[in-house]
Amino acid sequence: MSDNNEGWLHRRLQSGTQLTELRDTESTLQVVVRHTRGLMDADMAYVSFTDFDSNETVIRKTDGVRTGEYASIRQPLGTGVLGRVAIGHASYWTSDYRTDEKLHHMGPIDEIVEGEGVRALLGAPLSVAGRVIGALLIAFRSPREFSDTEVDRLESLADQAAVAIDNAQRHEQLMALVESDVDHRGERSDTDIAELSRSLDLDRRLVEAVTSELPSSSLLAIGAQALGCDLWLTDLTGTRRLASSTDRTLPDRTDGTFVTVTAAGQQFGHLLTDRSLNEAEQAVLERVSLHVALWMMLTRAREAVELRDGTEAVSALIDGTLDAAGARSVLEEWWLHQVERWCVLVLETPDPVVDRVVRALSASSPSPVIVAPHEGHICVISGDERWVDALPSLFAPRGWTLRGGMTWVDAPTDLPDAHRTAELALSAQVSLGRTGLSDGTGLGVVAAVLHLGASGGLPTSLIADLTPLTSYDSSHHSDLLRTADVYFSADGNVARTATVLGVHRNTVRQRLDRIGELMGEDWNRMPRKLDLQLALRVHTVAPGGGGASERQA
């Protein structure tokens, strides 16, 4: 099987989108087995439906099967691979059906399997909202092992197939009821017929919202209109709003009805109303919930593709190997070539929520943006200054700490240097215990010094020792440290230094003389002057630094 995960994710996404648009069971099953066989590079693929009343599962649709006997197997539950998977507990695989002693073999079925030439099998259950409907299997005509990646891939295909099959079956059931009403109008009321028509129309609108890639709030708005009450989608804790049909405050669960948004064994959150629903309305809420789950499954598939694309784009733009034309070509793919300048952000994020932060950053930007995990941090490339400035408002409500470095550049070929500068700024933020975004160009060489200090690579002799000044200020309640800093910033102008400090010029001169006594007469001459300036910059930005002091000598 190909290891090109990006290509596989693209094909899976295309398959899921096509399945969502189908409305009849036969077409859905045919697409499921055909796409599964192709995506898994298998000799054959097939779907079975489980009948717990008869305690068996029946193969319903196949692709690649050669014999009619195999295509019509009725497998008792718990036997073989098919019967074991169709119970719905978990996936199962065998490298060689013929010699697998862990399986419950049945003579007549073993003969059919032998006639088809099947040796290795992998199966995953099909389930919707906790209800098992069957199994999806792939088979090979030679013995082989299955990797964890292959098991995960088949399970993901089974997840989206189960929802698509259930949707198709429900649609056909509604259509059959409507046709039955047409043939027996005298037996059913106009109200019943209108209710069925509304159900069909609701399904149609929900499917269109999913396939059109509208936001989840659009699905909730459709459901809210059908129910005549507002809807909220929350996380599994029920405390955080993910989407809603209204701007109103999230109600308490006890005020209304809620269902868990579930598909194929995955729980995505809760769907909540602000009033209690009757039985018929709860059925409508369940339909909305199922389509929300389908929307989330497809969205995650798209995000998996986009996340990988973002990683490759980030790596290409910041590794320093692209010339101007190459960098601009990558930016064109992301529609970032028309901006006047670019911002590179390097963000620190705790591991458990990296993917959530990446998705939130990508979704929140109104303009093109590249976001991807990169070497232990999250790298962002944007041309939208307003969005960058608004990042604190994205992080704070979610309880995430925003800490990072940023650098703006005017040329695509400057992106590698911008990334390195932003990395230094992030390192400085971490060393200083600060949160928020720090502009790497503003810190200059201080960022590099702090980065070296944090990594243990800063020689103690690299910058001047300020202990004589800090000790004197502490014991005499003076402000020599800040006086030196302001004096250097004023280019050695005593009058300007006095104005900034709010003291007389003679006071400044007296302080400068004291600094000379403590630090040595060469403190104001190169190269000692440069060492002292650097030390003062580091001290000023450090926690408890003397830059904010207002003491007077």
Secondary structure as GFF3:
##gff-version 3
##sequence-region A 1 553
A	DSSP	alpha_helix	5	21	.	.	.	ID=ss1
A	DSSP	alpha_helix	25	40	.	.	.	ID=ss2
A	DSSP	beta_strand	44	51	.	.	.	ID=ss3
A	DSSP	beta_strand	56	63	.	.	.	ID=ss4
A	DSSP	alpha_helix	68	71	.	.	.	ID=ss5
A	DSSP	beta_strand	74	76	.	.	.	ID=ss6
A	DSSP	alpha_helix	80	85	.	.	.	ID=ss7
A	DSSP	beta_strand	92	94	.	.	.	ID=ss8
A	DSSP	three_ten_helix	97	99	.	.	.	ID=ss9
A	DSSP	alpha_helix	107	116	.	.	.	ID=ss10
A	DSSP	beta_strand	120	128	.	.	.	ID=ss11
A	DSSP	beta_strand	131	140	.	.	.	ID=ss12
A	DSSP	alpha_helix	148	183	.	.	.	ID=ss13
A	DSSP	alpha_helix	190	211	.	.	.	ID=ss14
A	DSSP	alpha_helix	216	227	.	.	.	ID=ss15
A	DSSP	beta_strand	231	234	.	.	.	ID=ss16
A	DSSP	beta_strand	241	244	.	.	.	ID=ss17
A	DSSP	three_ten_helix	253	255	.	.	.	ID=ss18
A	DSSP	beta_strand	258	263	.	.	.	ID=ss19
A	DSSP	beta_strand	266	273	.	.	.	ID=ss20
A	DSSP	alpha_helix	279	318	.	.	.	ID=ss21
A	DSSP	alpha_helix	324	333	.	.	.	ID=ss22
A	DSSP	beta_strand	342	347	.	.	.	ID=ss23
A	DSSP	three_ten_helix	351	353	.	.	.	ID=ss24
A	DSSP	alpha_helix	354	364	.	.	.	ID=ss25
A	DSSP	beta_strand	369	374	.	.	.	ID=ss26
A	DSSP	beta_strand	377	382	.	.	.	ID=ss27
A	DSSP	alpha_helix	385	389	.	.	.	ID=ss28
A	DSSP	alpha_helix	391	395	.	.	.	ID=ss29
A	DSSP	three_ten_helix	396	398	.	.	.	ID=ss30
A	DSSP	beta_strand	403	409	.	.	.	ID=ss31
A	DSSP	three_ten_helix	412	414	.	.	.	ID=ss32
A	DSSP	alpha_helix	415	432	.	.	.	ID=ss33
A	DSSP	beta_strand	436	439	.	.	.	ID=ss34
A	DSSP	alpha_helix	440	443	.	.	.	ID=ss35
A	DSSP	alpha_helix	445	454	.	.	.	ID=ss36
A	DSSP	alpha_helix	467	476	.	.	.	ID=ss37
A	DSSP	alpha_helix	480	489	.	.	.	ID=ss38
A	DSSP	alpha_helix	494	501	.	.	.	ID=ss39
A	DSSP	alpha_helix	505	519	.	.	.	ID=ss40
A	DSSP	three_ten_helix	521	524	.	.	.	ID=ss41
A	DSSP	alpha_helix	528	541	.	.	.	ID=ss42
A	DSSP	three_ten_helix	546	548	.	.	.	ID=ss43
###
